[in-house]
């Protein structure tokens, strides 16, 4: 048991380092795309049986959630068991590779970096296009400040959703639990809209995403506050803004890391935004002690990496403590 724990910890560390060095290979078919295809297929099949009945739509969304979550956990688990029976080295390689694919820190920095590059070149149309690839809001009328704010918010929020939350699940249950988390997150991104099409069908997937991210988002915010001091940012202000503004979002989780990041950078985030041509009124997060600037995109990226590294170190120490306790 202790050997398996130590090896699994090594695989998680290897996956983290691979993501840090290389990022997601864009030409390699990603398992999350398989999950997404399964969600789309399941939605088509289930909707045919529901019509417009609200209760049936809610139940169908729940059935889809259970099926996708179960398959996302059980299929990689079975593959890893089979790999272990072939040879432990094959199991380690597969586990490390899947940990690498599940984490998205390098990809997030790469995509937000494209926004930074366009802004530094004073290419506002290019910056709007680049940021539209990583945010859900309308971007065609954003100012340079609005583009910068959108990019920083995305890095802050996805520090949890794309990096530390999956890292927590990987440390707890390896790649199978990591893929389960990615499935939950993907179902929310595909089905969790509060519009006519998904208000009922996507209700359970959206709520379950809130449940799965409740603790990770708050842990990430605390680690981000600690990371702020190590990055030469304002850790005290990060703590103050997090305590004050961490609930200023329709989601119970999204403002956690946004508030910590806004405080660390001493800028103002969030506020009103357009989605599909409709204005949504939102509270601002942070005090705006200074104007936001393109360099804040890079600062948010550094804050993300240090936050993730601290969390990984804490997870490894806890696992090593568990190994010692088990003898």
N, C-alpha and C positions, 0 to 999 in steps of 0.2 A: 504493500500500500504506500509506504513512504517513498519507494523508488518511483512509483507511478506519479505521485504528487510532485516530486522534484523534476522528473522528466517533463511533465505537463507545464510546470513553471518555466522550465527552459524553453519549451516550444512557444509559450506566450511571449517571453522575452525576445526570442528569435523573430517572431512575427512582428513585434513592435519595431525592432531594428530594421527589418526588411522594408516595412512601410516608411520608416524615417529615411532610409537610403534611396529607395526606388519609387515608392508610391504605387498605386494600382496600375498594372499594365493595361493600357487602353485597348490593345488588340486582343487581349485574352478574355474569353467569355466569362462573365462574372456570375457566380451562383445566385446573387440577388436578382439577376435578370430572370433566372428560372423561377424564383419565388414570385416575381412580378407577373410573369406569364401565367403561373398557376392561379394567382389572384384574379387576373382578368378572365381566365377561362371559367373559374368557379363563379364569378359574378354573373357572367352570361347565362350559365346553366341555372343558377338559382333564381335569377330575376324572372325567367320564363314561368316559374311556378308561383310567383308572388303577386303579379299584377301591380295594383296600386294599394294593396292592403297594408296599412302601416305596421300592424303587429307581425304579419308575415315577413315584411321587409326587415324589421328589427331582428326577428328570429333567424332569417336567412343570413344576415350579416354576422350573427353569432356563430352559426354553423360553419360559415366560411372561415371565420377567425380560428375556431378550434381545429379545423382540418388543416389549414395552412401552418398554424403554429406546431401542431403535432408532427406533420411531415417534415418541417424544417428542423426539428429536433431529432427525430428518429432516423431519418435517412443518413445524415452525417454520423450519427452515433453508430449505426450498423456498419457504415464504411470504415470507421476507425477501429471497431472491434475486429472486422475482417483483416484490416491492415496489420493490427497487432498480432493476430494469429499467424500471418505470413512471416513477419519479423518486426520486433520492436522498433528498429530503425525506420522502417516504412511508416509505422504509426507516428513516430516523432516528426518525420518529414511532412506527412500529410497534415498533422495537427498544426505545425508551424506555418505551413503554406496557407491553411485556412485562416489562422489568426491574422496573418499578413493581409489576406483579402478582406477580412471583416473590418479592420481598422482603416480609417480614411483621413488621417492627419495630413499626409503629404498631398493627397488630392485636393483637400480643402485649401491648403496653402498655395498650391499651384493655380487653382482656379481664381482665388481671390487675388493672387499675384498678377494675373492678367488684367484685372480691374486697376490695380495699382500702376501697372506699366502704361495703360492707356491714359490714365489721369496725369501721369508725369509727362506724357507726350502732348498734353492738352488736347487729346482726342476724345471729346465728350461723347460723340455718337458711338465710338468704339467702346468707351467705358460703359455706356448704357447697355450696349449689346452684351458685353462681357458679364456685367452684373446680372443681367436677365437670365443667365445660365445657372445662377446659384440662388436666386430669390424668387418668391412667388408673386410679388407685387408688380404693378405696372411700372415700367422703367422709362418709357419713351419721352416723358416730360421731366425727368429728374434733373436737378441742377448737379454740378460737380460735388457740392456738399451732400446732396441727397444720395448720389451714387456712393460716395465714401461712407456715409452713415449706413446704407443698406449692406455694403460689403462687411463692415465691422460687425454689424448686428448678426449677420450670417455666420461669421467666424465664431463669434461669442456663443450663439445658440448651438451651433454644431460642434463646438468643443465637447459638449455633453452628448448630443445625439449621435455624432459620427466618430467620436474618439473615446471619451472616458466611460460613457455608459456601456458600450460594447466591451471595453476593456474590463470593466467590473464583472460582466457576465462571463467573459473568457476566463478570468481568474477564479470564478466560482465553479464553473462547469465546463470549461474548455470550449472547443469549437461548436459542439452541438447546442450549448446554451447561447453561445454567441450568435449562431444562425437563428435561433428562436427569437432573440432580441431583434435582429435585423428584419425578420419576418413581421414582427409586431410594428416596427417602425415603418416598414414599407407599406403595410396595410393601412396605417394611418395616413401616409402621404398620398396613397391612391384613393382611399375611400373616406377619409375623415373630414370631408367638406360639409359645411353647414349651408348647403344649397338644396334646391328642390330634388335633385337627383340622389343625393347622399345623406339627407338629413336623418332618415330612418335606417337605410341599409348600412350606412357607415357609423352608426351611433356606437355600437359595441366595439368595433376596431378603434375608434377614437378614444373611448373611455379606457380601454385596456392599454393603449399607448400612454395615457396619463398615469395609470397605475405603475407600469413598468419603469417609467422615467421619474417617478416621484422622489425616490431616495437618491438615485444617481445624479439628478440635476442639482440637488442640494449639497451632496458631497462634492460635486465638481465645483460649485460656487465657493465652498470653503477652501478647497485646494487652490482655486484660482486666487483667492485673497492672499493665501500664503505665497503663491507664486509671484504675485505682484511685487512684493518686497524684494524677492530674488532677482526680478527683472529690472529693478531700479524704478518701478512705478509706485503709485501712491496706495500702499496697502491699507493704511488707516481709512482713507476715503473709500476704498473698495468695500471695506467692512461696513462703513456708515451707510453708503448708498444701497448695499445689498439688504441691510436690515430695513431700510426705509422703502425701497422701491421693488423688492423682489416679488411682490404680488400684483404689480401693475401690468397685467396681461390677461387676456381672456383664457389662456392656458395656465394651469396651476404651476407649470414647470418652466416655460420659455423665458420668463423674466429673471429667473434665478441667476443664470450666467451672464445675461445681458446687463443686469444691475451691477454685478461684481466687475465686469469688464468696463462699464461706463465709469464706475468709481475709480478703478485703477488708472484709466486713461485721462480722467478728469474732464470727460466730454459728456454731451447729452445725446442719448439714443432714443429710438422708438418715435412716438408721435404719430400724427395722422398719415395715412397712406392709402393709395388707390389700388384696388384689386378688381380686375375685369371691368374697369371703367367706373367703379363705384367707390366713393370716398368712405373710409372707415375711420372713425374718430378713436384715437388711442392716446393714453397718457404718455408723457415723456418720462424717460428714465435717466437719472443723473442730473447734475447741476449745471453743466456747461461752463466750467471754470475757465476753459479756453476753447476756441473754435476747433472743430474737428478738421483734420487734414489728411491727405493721402497716406502719409507715413504711419498713421494710426492703423491702417490695414496690416502693415508689417508688424507693428507692435502687438496687435491682437493675435497674430500668428505666433509670435514668440511666446506670448502669454499662454496660448493653447498648448504649445509643446512642453513648456516647463510644468504646467498644470498636469498634463498627462504623465510626464516623467515622475513627478512626485507621487501621483496615484499608483503608478506601476511599482515604484520603490516600496510604497506602503503595502501594496498587495503581495509583493515578493517576501517582505519581512513577515507578514501575517502567515503566509504559507510555510515559510521556514519555521516559524514558531509552532505551527500545527504539526509539522514533521517531527520536531523535537519532542512535542507533547505525546505524539504517538509512539515515540521511542525508536 
